[in-house]
């Protein structure tokens, strides 16, 4: 029986889907949420194998208290799912500075805070699985979601490095990259302010906002299938380093990465020509 610590518990969201699947498999779950009253009825049905933890993951003190409560209740955390996050519509030039920073606080720094609270226990036990929920937008930049994509690209980089750093302690690390899933993630876009004050970007912002509103409730991804895929990956003898979920997201990621690789290879002569003539092997990145 595993103990899962999952952040970002909202009704109809991936966090609750992940929790449901873990509970269905007989595991225990500690789930953070900013609005516990919205999940109280659902929580009662799961008894003492579910611990609902009121917490804002952007507050380090609340994160520390939530992790301590989960460890005290269940004796330790076996699986961390860093799921909390949301997207903000905005251009790189025009998005308000406060909104950019808020995006990074939730989508990157909160994940780092949770990691730093959970990893000491995993290192002590020399076991554990970390799942950092990124996005296809962490692999392929999404226009009008520059701050979100940038934060998720940062999650990807952190996850890549973390995997190597904690491997000696028996901890595995997985990046989860969902595409568009039928959750409530798009529900707020209908009332999202989109006027940044730069008229040139108005048509792009309106188009992206309208697309999100139109897709809400019709996204192709099934949250329950995503939860099963994640649980299977966690249970695997050799979990994957990354897992893209959703057919359209998979196609987009593969096409983009193949084009990137082709572009890099097209300039191999230039890349190698930037070395000193007597260099015989790779050195540290600059």
N, C-alpha and C positions, 0 to 999 in steps of 0.2 A: 504493500500500500504506500503510495507516494503522497507527499504533501506539496500542493501547488500554492504559490503566491502569485496572484494575478492582479494587475493594476487596470484601472479604467472600467469599472463595472457600471454600465448604463443599460437600461432596459432596451432590448432589441439590438444590442451591440455585440461585437466579437468577444469582448471580455466575458460576458455572461454565457455566450455559446461555448467558449473554452471551458468555463467553470462547469457547465452542464455536462459536457463530455467527460471531464475528469471525474465528476461525481458518478456518472453512469458506469464508469469503469471501476468503481469501488474506491477511488482515491479521496483524499481530503483536500479542501480548498479554503484558502484565505483570500478574500476578494476585497480590494479597496474600491470605495465609491464616494463621491462627493455628496450624493443624495440617497442615503440609506433607506429613507421612507419609501422610495419608489421601488425598492427591491424586497421590502419586508415580507410580503406575502409569498413571493418566490422563495425566499430564504427559509421560511418556516417549513416548507415542504421537504427540505434537505436535512433537517435535524442538526445533530452536533458535528456532522462531518463538514459543515460549512460555517466559516467564521466571516461575518460581514464586518468590514473595518472602515468606519467613516474617516476619510483622509483626503487631503488635497496633496497630490504628489509633488507639487511645486514648493511645498513647505517641508524643509528637511526635518524639522522637529516632528511633524505629523508622520512622515515616512518612518523615522526611527521608532516612534511609538507603535506604529502598525506592525513593523517587522518584529519588534520585541513581543508584541501580543501574540502574533502567529507562532513564534518559536516557543513561547511559554505554553500555549494551548496544545500544540502538536509535537513539540520536541525538536523541531528543526524544519527547514525548507529544502525540499528535494528539487523542485522545478520552479524557476522564476520566469514569469511571462510579463515582460515590460510592454504592456499593451496601451497604456493611456496615451492619448494624443488626439489632435484634430487639425484640420486644414483651415488656413485663412486665404481668401482670395486677395491678391494684390500683386502689382508689378514690382520688379526689382527697383526701378527708379522712384516710383510714386508711393509705395506702401509706407504708411506712417511708421516712424522709427519705433514707437512703443509697441505697435502690432508685431513688427519683426522680432523684437526682443521677447515679447510674450510667446510667439511661436517657438522660438528656441528654448525658452524656459520650460515649456510643456513637452515639446517633441524631442528635445535632446537632453537638457540639463536635469530634468526630472528623472529621465531614464538612468542617467549617471548617478544621481542621488540614491535611487533604489538599488542599483548595482552595489554601490559602496556600503549600503546597509545590509544586504543579503550575503555578499561574498565572504565575509569573515566566518560565518557559520559553515558555509560550504567548504571553505579551505580547512577549517578545523576537522570536519568529518571526512575530508579528502574525497568528496563526491558531490555531484549536483549537475543540473542542466540549466543553462541560461538561454532564454529565448527573447531576443530583442526584436520587437515588431517594427519593422521598417515599412516599406511600401514599394510598389513598382516605381513610384515617383522618387524613390531613393536610388534607382538605377537609371531612370529616364527622366530628365527634367521636364516638368509640366508647366507650360506657359500660364502666367497669372497665378501660379503657386510657387513662386521663387523661394520664399522664406521656408515653406513647408518642404520643398524638394531639398533645399540646402540643409535643413535640419536632419532630414532622413539620410542624405548623403553622409552627414556627420555620424549618424548612428551606424551606417554601414562601415565607415572607417574605424570607429571605436570597436565595433563587433569583431572586425578582422584582427585587430591587434589583441583584443582581449582573449580571443580564442587561443592564441599562442602563449599568452602570459599565464593562463590558468590551466592549461593542459597538464603540466606536471603535477597538479593537485587533484587530478581525477575529475575535473569539471569540463563538461562539453558546452559549446556555445553555438547557437543557431540563429541566423538572421531569417526572419519570416517576412516575405514580401507579397502582401495581398494586392490584388487589383481592386476592381469595383465590386463590393459585396452588398447584398440587400439588407443593410442595417439602417439606423437612423442618422448615419454620418452626414447625409446630404440634406437633412431636414431643415437646418438653419440657414441654408443659402438663400431662401426666398426673402428673408428679411435682412440679409447681410448688406451693410453699407458698401457701395461700390464706387463712389465718387472720390477719387484721389486728388482732384484738382488739376490734373494734366489731361486736357481734352484729347490729345492724340491717342491715349490708351483707352478712352471710353468704349469704343466698339469691341475691343478685345475683352474688357472686363464684363460688359453686358453679355457677350456671347458665351463666355465661360460660365457666368452666373446662371444664365438661362439653361445652359446644357445640364448643369448640376440639378436645377429644379426639375427639369424634364426627366432626368434619369431616376430621381428619387422614387423608390418603391419598385423600380424595374431593373435594378442592377442585376447582372447575370450571376454573380457569385452567391452560393448558398452558404450562410454562416455555419450551419451544422456540418456540412461537408468539409469546410475549412477546419473546424474543430476536430473532426475525426482525423484529417490529414496531419494536423499538428500532433495530436496524441500518438498517432502511429509513429511519427518521426521521433518523438521523445522516447517511445518504447523500443525503437530499433536498436539492434546491437551496435550499429555504427551510424548514428544520426547524421543527416546531411549537414554541410556547412551553411547552406542557404536553401530556402524552399519558397519558390514563387507559386502563388495560388491564384487560379483563375485562368481560363483559356486565353482570353484577350490579353491579359497582363503577361502571360507567358510568351505569346507571340511578339508582343511589343518589346519585352526585355531581350529576347533572343535576337530579334532583328536589329535592335539598337546596339547591342554588345558586339554582334558580328560586324556591323558597319564600323564601330569604333576600332576593332582589332584590324580590320582591313585598312583603315586610315592610318593607323600607327605603322603597320608593315609597309605601307606605300612610301614612308619616309625613313626607312631603316638606314639607308646610306647617310642621310643627314644626321640622324641620331648618333650613329657610330662615329661619324666624322667630327663630332664635338669633343672627343677624347684626345688627350695627349698621345703622341705617336707611340710612346713606350708603354702605354697602359695595356695590361694583358687580361684584366678581368674586371668585373663590376665592383664599384665602390659604393659608399653610402650615398643616398639620395640627397640632393641639395635643394 
